[in-house]
Amino acid sequence: MKLTHILLLSLIVAALLVTGITTRSKISNKIRKAIYGNNSLTGKYYAVNGFQLYCEIYGKGEPLLMIHGNGASIAAFSKQIPYFSKYYKVIVADSRAQGKSADTSDSLSYDQMADDYAALLTALNVDSAYVLGWSDGGINGLLMAMRHPEKVKKLAITGANLQPDSSAVDPAVIKEFMPHYLELKNEAREKKLKNNTDSTQFKLFRLLMEQPNILPTDLHKISCPTLVIGGDHDIIRPEHTLQIFQHIPDANLWILPNCGHATLVDYADEFNSNVLHFFKTDKE
């Protein structure tokens, strides 16, 4: 299979390294049918940190920000938006260089995206919000809580990682995609010599293979109530998810049985109700 085909199919939910799930094609078909991410009635662009960030808003009430995974889009939350919009003002955007949020700059980092989402909330006159992040979106959520603590009221993350190596990610996944990464890296080097710019595909792939690089002790900075979620067959190793939980003060942990990386798709009803309960309930 050509690399471009791998990217188009795998990145639609949360991309290659962070989404090596067996239900990939099934999920992608469902997402493609969703109107979310292509809704002209609510979609709008916001000038954020030097580029145009595409965002859609659903429902009324307290703000809830949803952050998708690498290479995906707003449509990744097609099972969450209709549920949570009954209780919250759901704010969901295409992250930098993904979906409709084009970005031609060479750099791409999780820190950038965390800052983007904080700036989006400011543009929307939102002082703080509940935050739900999936995969790379979970990484962005963690960084938002550290870099912009005033913006995060409560945080729920699923399938996040602190490092891109085998201590966090299933080694089989890294082994499978490393040759493709090196191939794309060589192609990017040749193209950059011609036009001095990296392709979006390479930027996203490099992000997955080289980032994040968060120290577990950095998580001690998180002061908001946090729910850490993962599947017991997630490509993010359960022991790594446990490590994240252990380093966030007073965090909550939920490992779904017989579940991979797509916790909020494969167990949508249970996922939605439990996350809602977490957001709605004050810890005793």
HUPE-V85969 format. One record per residue. N is the residue number from 1. SS is DSSP state (A for helix, B for strand, O for the rest). OMEGA is omega in radians with two decimals (NA if undefined). NEAR is the number of other ideal C-beta (glycine too) atoms within 8 Angstrom. Layout:
n: [N,N]
ss: [SS,SS]
omega: [OMEGA,OMEGA]
near: [NEAR,NEAR]
This chain:
n: [1,2,3,4,5,6,7,8,9,10,11,12,13,14,15,16,17,18,19,20,21,22,23,24,25,26,27,28,29,30,31,32,33,34,35,36,37,38,39,40,41,42,43,44,45,46,47,48,49,50,51,52,53,54,55,56,57,58,59,60,61,62,63,64,65,66,67,68,69,70,71,72,73,74,75,76,77,78,79,80,81,82,83,84,85,86,87,88,89,90,91,92,93,94,95,96,97,98,99,100,101,102,103,104,105,106,107,108,109,110,111,112,113,114,115,116,117,118,119,120,121,122,123,124,125,126,127,128,129,130,131,132,133,134,135,136,137,138,139,140,141,142,143,144,145,146,147,148,149,150,151,152,153,154,155,156,157,158,159,160,161,162,163,164,165,166,167,168,169,170,171,172,173,174,175,176,177,178,179,180,181,182,183,184,185,186,187,188,189,190,191,192,193,194,195,196,197,198,199,200,201,202,203,204,205,206,207,208,209,210,211,212,213,214,215,216,217,218,219,220,221,222,223,224,225,226,227,228,229,230,231,232,233,234,235,236,237,238,239,240,241,242,243,244,245,246,247,248,249,250,251,252,253,254,255,256,257,258,259,260,261,262,263,264,265,266,267,268,269,270,271,272,273,274,275,276,277,278,279,280,281,282,283,284]
ss: [O,O,A,A,A,A,A,A,A,A,O,O,O,O,O,A,A,A,O,O,O,O,O,A,A,A,A,A,A,A,A,A,O,O,O,O,O,O,O,O,O,O,O,B,B,B,B,B,O,O,B,B,B,B,B,B,B,B,O,O,O,O,B,B,B,B,B,O,O,O,O,O,O,A,A,A,A,O,O,O,A,A,A,A,O,O,O,O,B,B,B,B,B,O,O,O,O,B,O,O,B,O,O,O,O,O,O,O,O,A,A,A,A,A,A,A,A,A,A,A,A,A,A,O,O,O,O,O,B,B,B,B,B,B,O,A,A,A,A,A,A,A,A,A,A,A,A,O,A,A,A,B,B,B,B,B,B,B,O,O,O,O,B,O,O,O,O,O,B,O,A,A,A,A,A,A,A,A,A,A,A,A,A,A,A,A,A,A,A,A,A,A,A,A,A,O,O,O,O,A,A,A,A,A,A,A,A,A,A,A,O,O,B,O,O,A,A,A,A,A,A,O,O,O,B,B,B,B,B,B,B,O,O,O,O,B,O,A,A,A,A,A,A,A,A,A,A,O,O,O,O,B,B,B,B,B,O,O,O,O,O,O,A,A,A,A,O,A,A,A,A,A,A,A,A,A,A,A,A,A,O,O,O,O]
omega: [3.14,-3.11,-3.13,3.10,3.11,-3.13,-3.08,-3.10,-3.00,-3.08,-3.04,3.12,3.09,2.88,2.89,-2.99,-3.05,3.13,3.11,-3.03,-3.07,-3.13,-3.01,-3.05,3.12,3.14,-3.11,3.14,3.12,-3.10,-3.11,-3.11,-3.06,3.07,-3.08,-3.07,-3.14,-3.06,-3.08,-3.12,-3.11,-3.10,-3.12,3.09,3.10,3.10,-3.06,3.01,3.02,3.07,-3.11,-3.12,-3.13,-3.04,3.01,-3.10,-3.12,3.04,-3.13,3.10,3.11,-3.08,3.04,-3.14,3.07,-3.08,-3.05,-3.13,-3.05,3.08,-3.13,-3.09,3.08,-3.07,3.12,-3.11,-3.10,3.09,-3.13,-3.04,-3.11,3.14,-3.04,3.14,3.03,-3.07,-3.03,2.90,-3.05,3.10,-3.08,-3.01,2.96,-3.11,3.12,3.09,-3.13,-3.12,-3.13,-3.12,-3.12,3.12,-3.05,-3.12,-3.11,-3.03,3.04,-3.13,3.09,3.07,3.10,-3.07,3.06,3.09,3.10,-3.09,3.05,3.13,3.09,3.11,3.10,3.12,3.14,-3.12,3.10,-3.14,3.11,-3.06,2.87,-3.09,3.06,-3.12,3.13,3.04,3.07,3.08,3.06,3.06,3.11,3.11,3.09,-3.12,3.05,-3.11,3.12,-3.04,-3.10,-3.04,-3.13,-3.08,-3.03,-3.14,3.02,-3.07,3.00,-3.12,3.06,3.08,3.13,3.06,-3.12,3.12,-3.13,-3.04,-3.04,3.03,-3.11,-3.02,3.09,-3.10,3.14,3.13,3.12,-3.13,-3.11,-3.00,3.12,3.11,3.12,3.11,-3.14,3.09,-3.14,3.12,3.09,3.10,-3.12,3.13,3.14,-3.12,-3.10,3.08,-3.11,-3.04,3.04,3.09,3.09,3.08,3.11,3.14,-3.14,3.13,-3.13,-3.14,3.12,3.10,-3.10,-3.03,-3.04,-3.11,-0.03,3.07,-3.08,3.07,3.10,-3.13,3.08,-3.10,3.10,-3.13,-3.07,-3.08,-3.11,3.04,-3.02,3.03,-3.13,-3.02,3.03,3.04,-3.13,3.02,3.12,3.03,2.90,-3.00,-3.12,3.12,3.08,3.06,3.08,3.13,3.09,3.12,-3.05,-3.07,3.07,-3.09,3.05,3.14,3.08,-3.10,3.08,3.06,-3.11,-3.13,3.10,-3.05,3.09,-3.04,-3.03,-3.08,-3.04,3.04,-3.08,3.13,-2.98,-3.07,3.14,3.13,-3.08,-3.08,-3.13,3.10,3.07,3.12,3.11,-3.14,-3.03,-3.00,3.02,3.14,-3.14,NA]
near: [4,5,9,7,8,11,14,8,10,13,14,13,17,17,17,15,14,17,17,13,11,4,10,12,7,7,13,11,8,10,13,8,5,9,5,12,12,7,9,5,4,8,10,8,8,10,7,11,7,4,11,9,14,13,14,13,11,10,11,3,7,8,13,15,13,16,16,18,15,16,12,16,11,13,12,13,14,11,10,14,13,9,10,15,11,6,9,12,12,13,15,14,13,13,15,11,10,12,11,9,14,8,9,4,7,5,6,12,8,12,8,11,15,14,11,13,15,12,10,15,15,8,9,11,5,10,6,9,13,13,16,16,18,18,19,20,16,14,16,15,18,16,14,15,16,10,10,10,11,6,12,14,8,12,16,15,18,13,18,16,12,14,9,12,7,7,6,11,15,10,7,6,11,12,7,7,12,9,6,11,11,8,9,12,10,8,9,11,8,8,11,10,5,6,5,4,8,10,8,9,9,12,13,16,13,12,13,14,10,6,8,10,7,11,6,10,6,8,13,8,8,14,6,10,10,13,14,14,15,14,14,10,6,14,13,15,10,11,6,13,16,9,10,16,11,8,9,12,6,5,13,10,10,9,10,13,5,5,12,12,14,13,17,13,11,10,10,11,6,8,14,13,8,9,12,11,8,12,11,6,6,3,6,2]
